[in-house]
C-alpha cells in the first residue's frame, strides 16, 4: 500500500498551536492523535505518515478545515539497483 507524508501548518501563536492540536486530537482519528508537532522548536506544523490507497484518502483523514492547506507527499524507497540504473541511463 502506498505511504504518504502529511504536513499541516498553523499560525505561530500559542493559542493557534493549542487550537490546532485540539482539533486534530478531537477528530478521534488514530493517525491524528499520533501526529508529531514542531511547535516547541518554532516550526508550527504537524506531521503524520500514513499507509492509505491514494493521496485523496490521505487528505480525507484530515479535518475539513485543514484539507486544502495540507501538503501531502507520496513516499517511496529506492533500491541500489534502481539508482544504478538511473545513473547508467544518464
mmCIF file of the C-alpha atoms, coordinates in Angstrom:
data_MODEL
# 
_entry.id   MODEL 
# 
loop_
_atom_site.group_PDB 
_atom_site.id 
_atom_site.type_symbol 
_atom_site.label_atom_id 
_atom_site.label_alt_id 
_atom_site.label_comp_id 
_atom_site.label_asym_id 
_atom_site.label_entity_id 
_atom_site.label_seq_id 
_atom_site.pdbx_PDB_ins_code 
_atom_site.Cartn_x 
_atom_site.Cartn_y 
_atom_site.Cartn_z 
_atom_site.occupancy 
_atom_site.B_iso_or_equiv 
_atom_site.pdbx_formal_charge 
_atom_site.auth_seq_id 
_atom_site.auth_comp_id 
_atom_site.auth_asym_id 
_atom_site.auth_atom_id 
_atom_site.pdbx_PDB_model_num 
ATOM 1  C CA . UNK A 1 1  ? 0.000   0.000  0.000   1.00 0.00 ? 1  UNK A CA 1 
ATOM 2  C CA . UNK A 1 2  ? 1.318   3.488  -0.779  1.00 0.00 ? 2  UNK A CA 1 
ATOM 3  C CA . UNK A 1 3  ? 2.724   5.588  2.068   1.00 0.00 ? 3  UNK A CA 1 
ATOM 4  C CA . UNK A 1 4  ? 2.066   9.323  2.390   1.00 0.00 ? 4  UNK A CA 1 
ATOM 5  C CA . UNK A 1 5  ? 3.625   12.105 4.431   1.00 0.00 ? 5  UNK A CA 1 
ATOM 6  C CA . UNK A 1 6  ? 1.119   14.746 5.532   1.00 0.00 ? 6  UNK A CA 1 
ATOM 7  C CA . UNK A 1 7  ? 2.209   18.181 6.745   1.00 0.00 ? 7  UNK A CA 1 
ATOM 8  C CA . UNK A 1 8  ? -0.293  20.583 8.299   1.00 0.00 ? 8  UNK A CA 1 
ATOM 9  C CA . UNK A 1 9  ? 0.822   24.102 9.223   1.00 0.00 ? 9  UNK A CA 1 
ATOM 10 C CA . UNK A 1 10 ? -0.830  26.534 11.621  1.00 0.00 ? 10 UNK A CA 1 
ATOM 11 C CA . UNK A 1 11 ? -0.210  30.043 12.903  1.00 0.00 ? 11 UNK A CA 1 
ATOM 12 C CA . UNK A 1 12 ? 2.827   30.667 15.104  1.00 0.00 ? 12 UNK A CA 1 
ATOM 13 C CA . UNK A 1 13 ? 0.943   31.750 18.219  1.00 0.00 ? 13 UNK A CA 1 
ATOM 14 C CA . UNK A 1 14 ? 0.451   29.696 21.357  1.00 0.00 ? 14 UNK A CA 1 
ATOM 15 C CA . UNK A 1 15 ? -3.354  29.774 21.097  1.00 0.00 ? 15 UNK A CA 1 
ATOM 16 C CA . UNK A 1 16 ? -3.197  28.741 17.435  1.00 0.00 ? 16 UNK A CA 1 
ATOM 17 C CA . UNK A 1 17 ? -0.998  25.791 18.411  1.00 0.00 ? 17 UNK A CA 1 
ATOM 18 C CA . UNK A 1 18 ? -3.405  24.736 21.131  1.00 0.00 ? 18 UNK A CA 1 
ATOM 19 C CA . UNK A 1 19 ? -6.387  25.055 18.789  1.00 0.00 ? 19 UNK A CA 1 
ATOM 20 C CA . UNK A 1 20 ? -4.693  23.053 16.026  1.00 0.00 ? 20 UNK A CA 1 
ATOM 21 C CA . UNK A 1 21 ? -3.690  20.283 18.427  1.00 0.00 ? 21 UNK A CA 1 
ATOM 22 C CA . UNK A 1 22 ? -7.164  20.264 19.976  1.00 0.00 ? 22 UNK A CA 1 
ATOM 23 C CA . UNK A 1 23 ? -8.872  19.970 16.575  1.00 0.00 ? 23 UNK A CA 1 
ATOM 24 C CA . UNK A 1 24 ? -6.590  17.149 15.463  1.00 0.00 ? 24 UNK A CA 1 
ATOM 25 C CA . UNK A 1 25 ? -6.995  15.237 18.741  1.00 0.00 ? 25 UNK A CA 1 
ATOM 26 C CA . UNK A 1 26 ? -10.773 15.646 18.824  1.00 0.00 ? 26 UNK A CA 1 
ATOM 27 C CA . UNK A 1 27 ? -11.197 14.005 15.416  1.00 0.00 ? 27 UNK A CA 1 
ATOM 28 C CA . UNK A 1 28 ? -10.607 10.706 17.169  1.00 0.00 ? 28 UNK A CA 1 
ATOM 29 C CA . UNK A 1 29 ? -8.505  9.518  14.236  1.00 0.00 ? 29 UNK A CA 1 
ATOM 30 C CA . UNK A 1 30 ? -5.690  7.213  15.313  1.00 0.00 ? 30 UNK A CA 1 
ATOM 31 C CA . UNK A 1 31 ? -3.451  8.882  12.739  1.00 0.00 ? 31 UNK A CA 1 
ATOM 32 C CA . UNK A 1 32 ? -4.085  12.390 14.021  1.00 0.00 ? 32 UNK A CA 1 
ATOM 33 C CA . UNK A 1 33 ? -3.756  11.566 17.702  1.00 0.00 ? 33 UNK A CA 1 
ATOM 34 C CA . UNK A 1 34 ? -0.281  10.254 16.888  1.00 0.00 ? 34 UNK A CA 1 
ATOM 35 C CA . UNK A 1 35 ? 0.864   13.304 14.916  1.00 0.00 ? 35 UNK A CA 1 
ATOM 36 C CA . UNK A 1 36 ? 4.247   14.833 15.634  1.00 0.00 ? 36 UNK A CA 1 
ATOM 37 C CA . UNK A 1 37 ? 4.416   18.593 16.213  1.00 0.00 ? 37 UNK A CA 1 
ATOM 38 C CA . UNK A 1 38 ? 7.294   21.039 15.793  1.00 0.00 ? 38 UNK A CA 1 
ATOM 39 C CA . UNK A 1 39 ? 5.777   23.893 17.805  1.00 0.00 ? 39 UNK A CA 1 
ATOM 40 C CA . UNK A 1 40 ? 8.199   23.744 20.720  1.00 0.00 ? 40 UNK A CA 1 
ATOM 41 C CA . UNK A 1 41 ? 11.070  24.158 18.254  1.00 0.00 ? 41 UNK A CA 1 
ATOM 42 C CA . UNK A 1 42 ? 9.412   27.077 16.454  1.00 0.00 ? 42 UNK A CA 1 
ATOM 43 C CA . UNK A 1 43 ? 8.164   25.078 13.445  1.00 0.00 ? 43 UNK A CA 1 
ATOM 44 C CA . UNK A 1 44 ? 4.388   25.330 13.698  1.00 0.00 ? 44 UNK A CA 1 
ATOM 45 C CA . UNK A 1 45 ? 3.377   22.209 11.827  1.00 0.00 ? 45 UNK A CA 1 
ATOM 46 C CA . UNK A 1 46 ? 2.064   18.726 12.470  1.00 0.00 ? 46 UNK A CA 1 
ATOM 47 C CA . UNK A 1 47 ? 3.418   15.702 10.597  1.00 0.00 ? 47 UNK A CA 1 
ATOM 48 C CA . UNK A 1 48 ? 1.763   12.368 10.022  1.00 0.00 ? 48 UNK A CA 1 
ATOM 49 C CA . UNK A 1 49 ? 2.811   9.368  7.956   1.00 0.00 ? 49 UNK A CA 1 
ATOM 50 C CA . UNK A 1 50 ? 0.026   7.059  6.785   1.00 0.00 ? 50 UNK A CA 1 
ATOM 51 C CA . UNK A 1 51 ? -0.440  3.986  4.620   1.00 0.00 ? 51 UNK A CA 1 
ATOM 52 C CA . UNK A 1 52 ? -3.540  4.550  2.501   1.00 0.00 ? 52 UNK A CA 1 
ATOM 53 C CA . UNK A 1 53 ? -4.687  3.810  -1.044  1.00 0.00 ? 53 UNK A CA 1 
ATOM 54 C CA . UNK A 1 54 ? -4.058  7.249  -2.580  1.00 0.00 ? 54 UNK A CA 1 
ATOM 55 C CA . UNK A 1 55 ? -3.494  10.958 -1.992  1.00 0.00 ? 55 UNK A CA 1 
ATOM 56 C CA . UNK A 1 56 ? -7.235  11.648 -1.728  1.00 0.00 ? 56 UNK A CA 1 
ATOM 57 C CA . UNK A 1 57 ? -7.554  9.061  1.056   1.00 0.00 ? 57 UNK A CA 1 
ATOM 58 C CA . UNK A 1 58 ? -4.651  10.716 2.862   1.00 0.00 ? 58 UNK A CA 1 
ATOM 59 C CA . UNK A 1 59 ? -6.333  14.130 2.567   1.00 0.00 ? 59 UNK A CA 1 
ATOM 60 C CA . UNK A 1 60 ? -9.650  12.684 3.809   1.00 0.00 ? 60 UNK A CA 1 
ATOM 61 C CA . UNK A 1 61 ? -8.013  11.769 7.131   1.00 0.00 ? 61 UNK A CA 1 
ATOM 62 C CA . UNK A 1 62 ? -7.707  15.464 7.960   1.00 0.00 ? 62 UNK A CA 1 
ATOM 63 C CA . UNK A 1 63 ? -10.433 17.667 9.404   1.00 0.00 ? 63 UNK A CA 1 
ATOM 64 C CA . UNK A 1 64 ? -12.125 19.660 6.587   1.00 0.00 ? 64 UNK A CA 1 
ATOM 65 C CA . UNK A 1 65 ? -10.522 22.978 7.589   1.00 0.00 ? 65 UNK A CA 1 
ATOM 66 C CA . UNK A 1 66 ? -7.014  21.549 7.071   1.00 0.00 ? 66 UNK A CA 1 
ATOM 67 C CA . UNK A 1 67 ? -7.527  19.580 3.855   1.00 0.00 ? 67 UNK A CA 1 
ATOM 68 C CA . UNK A 1 68 ? -6.874  22.370 1.370   1.00 0.00 ? 68 UNK A CA 1 
ATOM 69 C CA . UNK A 1 69 ? -3.825  23.675 3.263   1.00 0.00 ? 69 UNK A CA 1 
ATOM 70 C CA . UNK A 1 70 ? -2.098  20.339 3.861   1.00 0.00 ? 70 UNK A CA 1 
ATOM 71 C CA . UNK A 1 71 ? 0.988   19.261 1.987   1.00 0.00 ? 71 UNK A CA 1 
ATOM 72 C CA . UNK A 1 72 ? 0.730   15.590 1.049   1.00 0.00 ? 72 UNK A CA 1 
ATOM 73 C CA . UNK A 1 73 ? 3.648   13.708 -0.479  1.00 0.00 ? 73 UNK A CA 1 
ATOM 74 C CA . UNK A 1 74 ? 3.698   10.092 -1.615  1.00 0.00 ? 74 UNK A CA 1 
ATOM 75 C CA . UNK A 1 75 ? 6.837   8.471  -0.251  1.00 0.00 ? 75 UNK A CA 1 
ATOM 76 C CA . UNK A 1 76 ? 8.969   5.867  -1.925  1.00 0.00 ? 76 UNK A CA 1 
ATOM 77 C CA . UNK A 1 77 ? 12.202  3.997  -1.386  1.00 0.00 ? 77 UNK A CA 1 
ATOM 78 C CA . UNK A 1 78 ? 14.880  3.137  -3.920  1.00 0.00 ? 78 UNK A CA 1 
ATOM 79 C CA . UNK A 1 79 ? 16.991  0.046  -4.199  1.00 0.00 ? 79 UNK A CA 1 
ATOM 80 C CA . UNK A 1 80 ? 20.666  0.312  -5.026  1.00 0.00 ? 80 UNK A CA 1 
ATOM 81 C CA . UNK A 1 81 ? 19.922  -1.412 -8.323  1.00 0.00 ? 81 UNK A CA 1 
ATOM 82 C CA . UNK A 1 82 ? 17.294  1.181  -9.246  1.00 0.00 ? 82 UNK A CA 1 
ATOM 83 C CA . UNK A 1 83 ? 19.699  4.020  -8.511  1.00 0.00 ? 83 UNK A CA 1 
ATOM 84 C CA . UNK A 1 84 ? 22.465  2.380  -10.522 1.00 0.00 ? 84 UNK A CA 1 
ATOM 85 C CA . UNK A 1 85 ? 20.077  2.003  -13.461 1.00 0.00 ? 85 UNK A CA 1 
ATOM 86 C CA . UNK A 1 86 ? 19.063  5.666  -13.250 1.00 0.00 ? 86 UNK A CA 1 
ATOM 87 C CA . UNK A 1 87 ? 22.706  6.721  -13.209 1.00 0.00 ? 87 UNK A CA 1 
ATOM 88 C CA . UNK A 1 88 ? 23.541  4.438  -16.159 1.00 0.00 ? 88 UNK A CA 1 
ATOM 89 C CA . UNK A 1 89 ? 20.696  5.828  -18.242 1.00 0.00 ? 89 UNK A CA 1 
ATOM 90 C CA . UNK A 1 90 ? 22.041  9.369  -17.945 1.00 0.00 ? 90 UNK A CA 1 
# 
